[in-house]
Amino acid sequence: MNRPGPTKEQELLYNFLKGAIPHNLDGIDTGELFRLFRRHRLFPLATSLLPLLNEADTPQWKQAIQQGSFHTFALISRLFEVLDRLEIEGIGVLPLKGPVLAQSLYGDVNQRHMRDLDLLVSREEVLKALEVLKQMGYELKFPAKELSPKKWQSYFRHQYDVVLVHHKDGSILELHTRLAY
């Protein structure tokens, strides 16, 4: 079975991520390129493409870059708030992925837009952490309802994370009890 090759937009993105900044966007569907950047949350890296865009496309790209930055900074603020509160309660957690990865790779958390926050907590402390997070305004999203202590034990034999959403700003926090299945 023959697979189609990458599109021009996919090739441009691939080469761009390897450090090859294009000289122009001739023959490129900038709408499709925008969708690729949005899908992969790469708008922080898109500023070097702004001078190559036509005047009609530029505002949409600038807005996406700015919105991603605002969202990232709001999540970082929320992360510090959560870490401080859990530390006060004596609960040890380790931030994962998103901001930690961005800081390690790029030296700047704003260079990678993120969707949520991920924290690693021991199974022994997860229920205590959940209680603290609920006091902070987080609500369970997955599992969708509160479980008894016995059902939580069963749950964590088969699952390794809990997803919470903040009731005011909709920020998502994933509380992991291990790194992989």
Accessible surface in RSA format (square Angstrom, percent):
REM  Atomic radii and reference values for relative SASA: ProtOr
REM  Chains: A
REM  Algorithm: Lee & Richards
REM  Probe-radius: 1.40
REM  Slices: 20
REM RES _ NUM      All-atoms   Total-Side   Main-Chain    Non-polar    All polar
REM                ABS   REL    ABS   REL    ABS   REL    ABS   REL    ABS   REL
RES MET A   1   227.22 117.7 142.91  94.6  84.31 200.7 120.01 102.0 107.21 142.0
RES ASN A   2   149.31 103.0 124.36 120.2  24.95  60.1  31.42  75.6 117.89 113.9
RES ARG A   3   207.61  87.2 181.27  92.4  26.34  62.7  54.68  74.7 152.93  92.7
RES PRO A   4   126.89  92.5  98.27  89.6  28.62 104.0 110.26  91.0  16.63 103.4
RES GLY A   5    56.02  69.1   0.00   N/A  56.02  69.1  29.74  81.6  26.28  58.9
RES PRO A   6    86.54  63.1  66.68  60.8  19.86  72.2  71.48  59.0  15.06  93.6
RES THR A   7    64.20  45.7  56.74  57.5   7.46  17.8  63.78  85.7   0.42   0.6
RES LYS A   8   129.75  63.3 121.81  74.7   7.94  18.9  84.91  76.4  44.84  47.8
RES GLU A   9    16.15   9.3  16.15  12.2   0.00   0.0   0.19   0.4  15.96  13.0
RES GLN A  10    79.37  44.4  74.22  54.2   5.15  12.3  19.26  41.0  60.10  45.6
RES GLU A  11    86.73  49.8  85.05  64.3   1.68   4.0  20.82  40.3  65.92  53.8
RES LEU A  12    21.36  11.9  13.90   9.9   7.46  18.8  20.25  14.2   1.12   3.0
RES LEU A  13    12.96   7.2  12.96   9.3   0.00   0.0  12.96   9.1   0.00   0.0
RES TYR A  14   134.39  62.7 131.55  74.8   2.84   7.4  96.91  72.8  37.47  46.2
RES ASN A  15    58.80  40.5  58.78  56.8   0.02   0.0  10.42  25.1  48.38  46.8
RES PHE A  16    13.94   7.0   7.10   4.4   6.84  17.8   7.10   4.3   6.84  19.6
RES LEU A  17    91.56  51.0  58.32  41.7  33.24  83.6  60.98  42.8  30.58  82.3
RES LYS A  18   136.27  66.5  96.39  59.1  39.88  94.9  66.35  59.7  69.92  74.5
RES GLY A  19    56.48  69.6   0.00   N/A  56.48  69.6  33.26  91.3  23.21  52.0
RES ALA A  20    57.62  53.0  45.04  69.5  12.59  28.6  54.05  76.1   3.57   9.5
RES ILE A  21    86.44  49.2  69.69  51.9  16.75  40.4  69.81  50.3  16.63  45.1
RES PRO A  22    28.30  20.6  13.18  12.0  15.12  55.0  24.16  19.9   4.14  25.7
RES HIS A  23   170.08  93.0 146.77 102.0  23.31  59.6 100.75 103.8  69.34  80.7
RES ASN A  24    79.10  54.5  70.59  68.2   8.51  20.5  21.12  50.8  57.97  56.0
RES LEU A  25    17.01   9.5   6.35   4.5  10.66  26.8   7.92   5.6   9.10  24.5
RES ASP A  26   116.96  81.9  93.08  92.6  23.88  56.5  37.01  87.1  79.95  79.7
RES GLY A  27    55.38  68.3   0.00   N/A  55.38  68.3  34.40  94.4  20.98  47.0
RES ILE A  28    28.30  16.1  11.98   8.9  16.32  39.3  12.75   9.2  15.55  42.2
RES ASP A  29    75.86  53.1  65.61  65.3  10.25  24.2  29.38  69.2  46.48  46.4
RES THR A  30    24.81  17.6  21.85  22.1   2.96   7.0  10.79  14.5  14.02  21.2
RES GLY A  31    29.40  36.3   0.00   N/A  29.40  36.3  25.93  71.2   3.47   7.8
RES GLU A  32    53.98  31.0  53.98  40.8   0.00   0.0  13.46  26.0  40.51  33.1
RES LEU A  33     0.00   0.0   0.00   0.0   0.00   0.0   0.00   0.0   0.00   0.0
RES PHE A  34    13.82   6.9  13.82   8.6   0.00   0.0  13.82   8.4   0.00   0.0
RES ARG A  35   115.96  48.7 112.98  57.6   2.98   7.1  48.35  66.1  67.62  41.0
RES LEU A  36    11.91   6.6  11.55   8.3   0.36   0.9  11.87   8.3   0.04   0.1
RES PHE A  37     0.00   0.0   0.00   0.0   0.00   0.0   0.00   0.0   0.00   0.0
RES ARG A  38   132.18  55.5 125.07  63.8   7.11  16.9  53.69  73.4  78.49  47.6
RES ARG A  39   181.26  76.1 151.12  77.0  30.14  71.8  51.91  70.9 129.36  78.4
RES HIS A  40    88.59  48.4  70.30  48.9  18.29  46.8  43.82  45.2  44.77  52.1
RES ARG A  41    89.45  37.6  85.67  43.7   3.78   9.0  32.10  43.9  57.35  34.8
RES LEU A  42    26.20  14.6  25.77  18.4   0.43   1.1  26.20  18.4   0.00   0.0
RES PHE A  43    10.55   5.3  10.55   6.5   0.00   0.0  10.55   6.4   0.00   0.0
RES PRO A  44    11.03   8.0   0.69   0.6  10.34  37.6   4.58   3.8   6.45  40.1
RES LEU A  45    44.73  24.9  35.41  25.3   9.33  23.4  39.66  27.9   5.07  13.6
RES ALA A  46     0.00   0.0   0.00   0.0   0.00   0.0   0.00   0.0   0.00   0.0
RES THR A  47    73.27  52.1  65.86  66.8   7.41  17.7  41.10  55.2  32.17  48.6
RES SER A  48    48.71  41.2  32.44  43.3  16.27  37.5  40.61  86.5   8.10  11.4
RES LEU A  49     0.00   0.0   0.00   0.0   0.00   0.0   0.00   0.0   0.00   0.0
RES LEU A  50    31.10  17.3  26.76  19.1   4.34  10.9  27.03  19.0   4.07  11.0
RES PRO A  51   112.15  81.7  72.64  66.2  39.51 143.6  85.82  70.9  26.34 163.7
RES LEU A  52    50.48  28.1  28.09  20.1  22.39  56.3  32.36  22.7  18.12  48.8
RES LEU A  53    15.41   8.6   0.00   0.0  15.41  38.7   0.69   0.5  14.72  39.6
RES ASN A  54    87.18  60.1  74.41  71.9  12.76  30.7  44.53 107.2  42.64  41.2
RES GLU A  55   163.05  93.6 147.43 111.5  15.62  37.2  61.65 119.2 101.40  82.8
RES ALA A  56    89.48  82.3  57.50  88.7  31.98  72.8  68.81  96.9  20.67  54.8
RES ASP A  57    29.63  20.8  28.97  28.8   0.66   1.6   1.71   4.0  27.92  27.8
RES THR A  58    24.82  17.6  24.82  25.2   0.00   0.0  20.29  27.3   4.53   6.8
RES PRO A  59    83.21  60.6  75.93  69.2   7.27  26.4  80.16  66.2   3.05  18.9
RES GLN A  60    89.19  49.9  83.12  60.7   6.06  14.4  31.32  66.7  57.86  43.9
RES TRP A  61     1.27   0.5   1.27   0.6   0.00   0.0   0.00   0.0   1.27   2.1
RES LYS A  62   114.70  56.0 110.31  67.7   4.39  10.5  57.72  52.0  56.98  60.7
RES GLN A  63    99.37  55.6  95.70  69.9   3.67   8.7  24.65  52.5  74.71  56.7
RES ALA A  64    16.89  15.5   9.54  14.7   7.35  16.7  13.21  18.6   3.68   9.8
RES ILE A  65    24.23  13.8  24.23  18.1   0.00   0.0  24.23  17.4   0.00   0.0
RES GLN A  66   100.02  55.9  96.04  70.2   3.98   9.5  20.29  43.2  79.73  60.5
RES GLN A  67   100.95  56.5  96.40  70.5   4.55  10.8  34.60  73.6  66.35  50.3
RES GLY A  68    12.48  15.4   0.00   N/A  12.48  15.4  11.68  32.0   0.80   1.8
RES SER A  69    17.32  14.6  17.32  23.1   0.00   0.0  11.73  25.0   5.59   7.8
RES PHE A  70   129.59  64.8 123.73  76.6   5.86  15.2 125.19  75.9   4.40  12.6
RES HIS A  71    81.96  44.8  76.65  53.3   5.31  13.6  57.90  59.7  24.06  28.0
RES THR A  72     0.00   0.0   0.00   0.0   0.00   0.0   0.00   0.0   0.00   0.0
RES PHE A  73   104.96  52.5  99.67  61.7   5.29  13.8 100.11  60.7   4.85  13.9
RES ALA A  74    59.34  54.6  45.24  69.8  14.09  32.1  53.66  75.6   5.68  15.0
RES LEU A  75     2.03   1.1   1.72   1.2   0.31   0.8   1.99   1.4   0.04   0.1
RES ILE A  76    20.18  11.5  20.18  15.0   0.00   0.0  20.18  14.5   0.00   0.0
RES SER A  77    69.70  58.9  60.45  80.7   9.25  21.3  30.76  65.5  38.94  54.6
RES ARG A  78    32.46  13.6  30.65  15.6   1.81   4.3   4.48   6.1  27.97  17.0
RES LEU A  79    10.06   5.6  10.06   7.2   0.00   0.0  10.06   7.1   0.00   0.0
RES PHE A  80   120.54  60.3 120.48  74.6   0.05   0.1 120.54  73.1   0.00   0.0
RES GLU A  81    77.89  44.7  68.07  51.5   9.82  23.4  36.65  70.9  41.24  33.7
RES VAL A  82     0.00   0.0   0.00   0.0   0.00   0.0   0.00   0.0   0.00   0.0
RES LEU A  83    38.49  21.4  35.55  25.4   2.94   7.4  35.79  25.1   2.71   7.3
RES ASP A  84    82.91  58.1  81.11  80.7   1.80   4.3  20.68  48.7  62.23  62.1
RES ARG A  85    70.30  29.5  69.17  35.3   1.13   2.7  22.41  30.6  47.89  29.0
RES LEU A  86     0.09   0.1   0.09   0.1   0.00   0.0   0.09   0.1   0.00   0.0
RES GLU A  87   131.64  75.6 117.42  88.8  14.21  33.8  44.17  85.4  87.47  71.4
RES ILE A  88   137.96  78.5 105.67  78.7  32.30  77.8 113.15  81.5  24.82  67.3
RES GLU A  89    61.49  35.3  51.37  38.9  10.13  24.1   6.50  12.6  55.00  44.9
RES GLY A  90    55.30  68.2   0.00   N/A  55.30  68.2  35.67  97.9  19.63  44.0
RES ILE A  91     4.68   2.7   0.00   0.0   4.68  11.3   0.70   0.5   3.98  10.8
RES GLY A  92    49.65  61.2   0.00   N/A  49.65  61.2  40.89 112.2   8.76  19.6
RES VAL A  93    34.25  22.5   5.27   4.8  28.98  69.8   8.71   7.6  25.54  69.3
RES LEU A  94   102.44  57.1 102.28  73.2   0.16   0.4 102.28  71.8   0.16   0.4
RES PRO A  95    28.93  21.1  25.26  23.0   3.67  13.4  25.26  20.9   3.67  22.8
RES LEU A  96    30.21  16.8  27.47  19.7   2.74   6.9  29.42  20.7   0.79   2.1
RES LYS A  97   116.48  56.8 105.24  64.6  11.25  26.8  69.35  62.4  47.13  50.2
RES GLY A  98     4.05   5.0   0.00   N/A   4.05   5.0   2.69   7.4   1.36   3.0
RES PRO A  99     7.68   5.6   6.83   6.2   0.85   3.1   7.06   5.8   0.62   3.8
RES VAL A 100    65.66  43.2  60.30  54.6   5.36  12.9  65.19  56.6   0.47   1.3
RES LEU A 101    72.60  40.4  70.24  50.3   2.36   5.9  72.40  50.8   0.20   0.5
RES ALA A 102     0.00   0.0   0.00   0.0   0.00   0.0   0.00   0.0   0.00   0.0
RES GLN A 103    93.27  52.2  87.93  64.3   5.35  12.7  41.43  88.2  51.84  39.3
RES SER A 104    88.71  75.0  49.60  66.2  39.11  90.1  36.28  77.3  52.43  73.5
RES LEU A 105   112.23  62.5  80.41  57.5  31.81  80.0  82.27  57.8  29.95  80.6
RES TYR A 106    99.83  46.6  67.53  38.4  32.31  84.1  46.84  35.2  53.00  65.3
RES GLY A 107    51.46  63.5   0.00   N/A  51.46  63.5  25.15  69.0  26.31  58.9
RES ASP A 108    56.91  39.9  53.20  52.9   3.71   8.8  19.65  46.2  37.26  37.2
RES VAL A 109    30.24  19.9  29.60  26.8   0.64   1.5  29.60  25.7   0.64   1.7
RES ASN A 110    28.69  19.8  28.69  27.7   0.00   0.0   2.27   5.5  26.42  25.5
RES GLN A 111    53.16  29.7  50.42  36.9   2.73   6.5  10.75  22.9  42.41  32.2
RES ARG A 112    69.03  29.0  68.31  34.8   0.72   1.7  11.55  15.8  57.48  34.8
RES HIS A 113    12.03   6.6  12.03   8.4   0.00   0.0   7.48   7.7   4.55   5.3
RES MET A 114     5.77   3.0   2.48   1.6   3.29   7.8   2.48   2.1   3.29   4.4
RES ARG A 115   124.42  52.2 116.12  59.2   8.30  19.8  57.84  79.1  66.58  40.3
RES ASP A 116    15.41  10.8  14.42  14.4   0.99   2.4   0.00   0.0  15.41  15.4
RES LEU A 117     1.09   0.6   0.93   0.7   0.16   0.4   1.09   0.8   0.00   0.0
RES ASP A 118     4.68   3.3   2.20   2.2   2.47   5.9   0.00   0.0   4.68   4.7
RES LEU A 119     0.00   0.0   0.00   0.0   0.00   0.0   0.00   0.0   0.00   0.0
RES LEU A 120    38.87  21.6  36.50  26.1   2.37   6.0  36.50  25.6   2.37   6.4
RES VAL A 121     2.54   1.7   0.00   0.0   2.54   6.1   2.26   2.0   0.27   0.7
RES SER A 122    47.66  40.3  34.13  45.5  13.53  31.2  40.57  86.4   7.09   9.9
RES ARG A 123   100.37  42.1  85.47  43.6  14.90  35.5  30.73  42.0  69.65  42.2
RES GLU A 124   154.64  88.8 116.85  88.4  37.79  90.0  70.49 136.3  84.15  68.7
RES GLU A 125    47.81  27.4  47.33  35.8   0.48   1.1  19.42  37.6  28.39  23.2
RES VAL A 126     1.63   1.1   1.63   1.5   0.00   0.0   1.63   1.4   0.00   0.0
RES LEU A 127    66.12  36.8  64.73  46.3   1.39   3.5  65.15  45.8   0.98   2.6
RES LYS A 128   103.07  50.3  94.95  58.3   8.12  19.3  65.59  59.0  37.47  39.9
RES ALA A 129     0.00   0.0   0.00   0.0   0.00   0.0   0.00   0.0   0.00   0.0
RES LEU A 130     1.98   1.1   1.98   1.4   0.00   0.0   1.98   1.4   0.00   0.0
RES GLU A 131    89.74  51.5  89.62  67.8   0.12   0.3  39.64  76.7  50.10  40.9
RES VAL A 132     7.11   4.7   7.11   6.4   0.00   0.0   7.11   6.2   0.00   0.0
RES LEU A 133     0.00   0.0   0.00   0.0   0.00   0.0   0.00   0.0   0.00   0.0
RES LYS A 134    57.69  28.1  42.32  26.0  15.37  36.6  38.35  34.5  19.34  20.6
RES GLN A 135   124.69  69.7  85.45  62.5  39.24  93.4  42.00  89.4  82.69  62.7
RES MET A 136    24.11  12.5   6.28   4.2  17.83  42.4  15.05  12.8   9.05  12.0
RES GLY A 137     9.96  12.3   0.00   N/A   9.96  12.3   9.89  27.1   0.06   0.1
RES TYR A 138     3.79   1.8   0.38   0.2   3.42   8.9   0.00   0.0   3.79   4.7
RES GLU A 139    99.55  57.2  96.36  72.9   3.20   7.6  36.72  71.0  62.83  51.3
RES LEU A 140    32.13  17.9   9.01   6.4  23.12  58.1   9.01   6.3  23.12  62.2
RES LYS A 141   129.03  62.9 113.49  69.6  15.54  37.0  62.12  55.9  66.91  71.3
RES PHE A 142    95.30  47.7  95.30  59.0   0.00   0.0  95.30  57.8   0.00   0.0
RES PRO A 143    15.79  11.5  14.46  13.2   1.33   4.8  15.79  13.0   0.00   0.0
RES ALA A 144    89.89  82.6  60.78  93.8  29.11  66.2  61.74  86.9  28.15  74.6
RES LYS A 145   138.29  67.5 132.77  81.5   5.52  13.1  87.50  78.8  50.79  54.1
RES GLU A 146    95.15  54.6  73.43  55.6  21.72  51.7  60.27 116.6  34.88  28.5
RES LEU A 147    28.66  16.0  18.30  13.1  10.37  26.1  21.90  15.4   6.76  18.2
RES SER A 148    54.03  45.7  41.98  56.0  12.05  27.8  44.52  94.8   9.51  13.3
RES PRO A 149    99.40  72.4  98.80  90.1   0.60   2.2  99.02  81.8   0.39   2.4
RES LYS A 150   166.84  81.4 161.13  98.9   5.71  13.6 106.60  96.0  60.24  64.2
RES LYS A 151   123.24  60.1 120.27  73.8   2.97   7.1  71.26  64.1  51.98  55.4
RES TRP A 152     6.28   2.5   6.27   3.0   0.01   0.0   4.54   2.4   1.74   2.8
RES GLN A 153   111.24  62.2 107.98  78.9   3.26   7.8  27.14  57.8  84.10  63.8
RES SER A 154    43.66  36.9  43.66  58.3   0.00   0.0  16.66  35.5  27.00  37.8
RES TYR A 155    27.81  13.0  19.07  10.9   8.74  22.7  27.39  20.6   0.42   0.5
RES PHE A 156     4.87   2.4   4.77   3.0   0.10   0.3   4.77   2.9   0.10   0.3
RES ARG A 157   144.94  60.9 122.03  62.2  22.91  54.6  51.74  70.7  93.20  56.5
RES HIS A 158   124.39  68.0 109.71  76.3  14.68  37.5  76.71  79.1  47.67  55.5
RES GLN A 159    50.50  28.2  50.50  36.9   0.00   0.0   4.80  10.2  45.69  34.7
RES TYR A 160    39.64  18.5  39.64  22.6   0.00   0.0   3.47   2.6  36.17  44.6
RES ASP A 161    20.90  14.6  20.90  20.8   0.00   0.0   0.00   0.0  20.90  20.8
RES VAL A 162     0.00   0.0   0.00   0.0   0.00   0.0   0.00   0.0   0.00   0.0
RES VAL A 163    26.67  17.5  26.67  24.1   0.00   0.0  26.67  23.2   0.00   0.0
RES LEU A 164     0.00   0.0   0.00   0.0   0.00   0.0   0.00   0.0   0.00   0.0
RES VAL A 165    35.32  23.2  35.26  31.9   0.06   0.1  35.26  30.6   0.06   0.2
RES HIS A 166     8.33   4.6   7.20   5.0   1.13   2.9   5.23   5.4   3.10   3.6
RES HIS A 167   104.16  56.9  69.97  48.6  34.19  87.5  58.70  60.5  45.46  52.9
RES LYS A 168   168.41  82.2 131.28  80.6  37.13  88.4  78.99  71.1  89.42  95.3
RES ASP A 169    81.19  56.9  44.78  44.6  36.41  86.1  42.85 100.8  38.34  38.2
RES GLY A 170    40.03  49.4   0.00   N/A  40.03  49.4  24.08  66.1  15.95  35.7
RES SER A 171     9.59   8.1   6.31   8.4   3.28   7.6   9.59  20.4   0.00   0.0
RES ILE A 172    37.62  21.4  37.26  27.8   0.36   0.9  37.26  26.8   0.36   1.0
RES LEU A 173     0.01   0.0   0.01   0.0   0.00   0.0   0.01   0.0   0.00   0.0
RES GLU A 174    22.74  13.1  22.74  17.2   0.00   0.0   0.61   1.2  22.13  18.1
RES LEU A 175     0.00   0.0   0.00   0.0   0.00   0.0   0.00   0.0   0.00   0.0
RES HIS A 176    10.07   5.5  10.07   7.0   0.00   0.0   8.15   8.4   1.92   2.2
RES THR A 177    16.43  11.7   0.43   0.4  16.00  38.1   0.04   0.0  16.40  24.8
RES ARG A 178    77.64  32.6  72.66  37.0   4.99  11.9  44.47  60.8  33.17  20.1
RES LEU A 179   125.85  70.1  98.40  70.4  27.45  69.0 100.13  70.3  25.72  69.2
RES ALA A 180    66.94  61.6  55.56  85.7  11.39  25.9  58.90  82.9   8.05  21.3
RES TYR A 181   179.64  83.9 123.70  70.4  55.95 145.6 117.53  88.3  62.12  76.6
END  Absolute sums over single chains surface
CHAIN  1 A    10973.8       8958.0       2015.8       6189.5       4784.3
END  Absolute sums over all chains
TOTAL         10973.8       8958.0       2015.8       6189.5       4784.3
